[in-house]
Structures are given as structure tokens and as C-alpha cells.
Amino acid sequence: MEKKHIKRASHKKLNKSRAVSKSNKNKFIFLTVAVLLVLAVSYYAASRDKVAATVYGEKIYEKRVDAIYNSLPSDSKISKALILQQIIDMKILVHYAEEQGFGLSDSAFESELKKLLASQNEPIDEFRKNIELWGITMDDYKESMEISIFIKGVLENNAEAAANIIEQGRKTADIVIYSEYK
């Protein structure tokens, strides 16, 4: 009987080691699949939201440049590089305006936007959808409104003054361009 008992014990050990082996194999498969999913999602997100440039640490995404470029008439001679440069210049003007203590509060922006939309009889949701087609967020739109008001009011529509601010900003700003737009 001892032999049978020993065989049973070794048989139990063998089944137990198989169970542990299956458990480890399942864990390994689960971890492998999880890592592959994380890598795939990261790659997809990175490819969708590829950074074209940074200005003062603020990211400008290629999808925004592409959206503006794709919205232009097909016979347009404007390059993606020029569009990116114009966005960079806008960021420089916004930074300068903020340094000067100028900017729109959220309530002032909303008030100006409501006036604009009322004059065009356009609901806010429709407006958001329309500007998103251009790759523009509400924050981007607020920046452009701030620049417009800043140039009209503070710089008194002086294109030379704005050009000087941009030129100085290009020299001193922390600008990094990642894209190879030509």
C-alpha cells in the first residue's frame, strides 16, 4: 500500500505542477496581450497626435496644420510649412499679449462669442463643430480673438508693430519644430 500511496502523492504533485504551469502560462499570455494592447494604443495615439512644433512649451499638432491645409482650395499655393509658421507666430503674439497683461477673461470671451453667434444666428454647438473641422479648438479660437482685439486696440492696427513683436519672439522664444513640412 505504501507504493500506491507514494504513486498517488507523486501523481498529485505532477497534477499540481501542471496546474501551476497552466496558471503561469495564462498569466504570461495575459501580460503579453496587455503589453501589446498598450503599445498599440500608444502608437495609434502618437501617430494621430504627432507634435509639429512647440512654442514656449505649448504643443502644436500636425493634425491641426493638416486640417487647415486640407480646408484650403486645391489651387492654393500655401504650404504646410507656412501654415505652421503662421500658427507659431500667433502663439508668439499671444505670449507677448499675456506678458503685457492683456488677455480676455473667460467671461469676456464668452460674452464676445455670444454676440458674434447671435449676429450670425448660429448655435454654440454648431459653431464648435464647424471650427473643429478646421482643427481649431475653443482655446485656439479664444487666442485668435485675443490677438485680433490686441492688434486692433493696443497696436492700433499697426502691422509693423506686430511684425516686430513676431520677429523678436522668433529670436527669443523657445521654439522647437519637429515636422519636416516643405
Order of alpha helices (4+ residues) and beta strands (2+ residues): alpha-beta-beta-alpha-alpha-alpha-alpha-alpha-alpha-beta
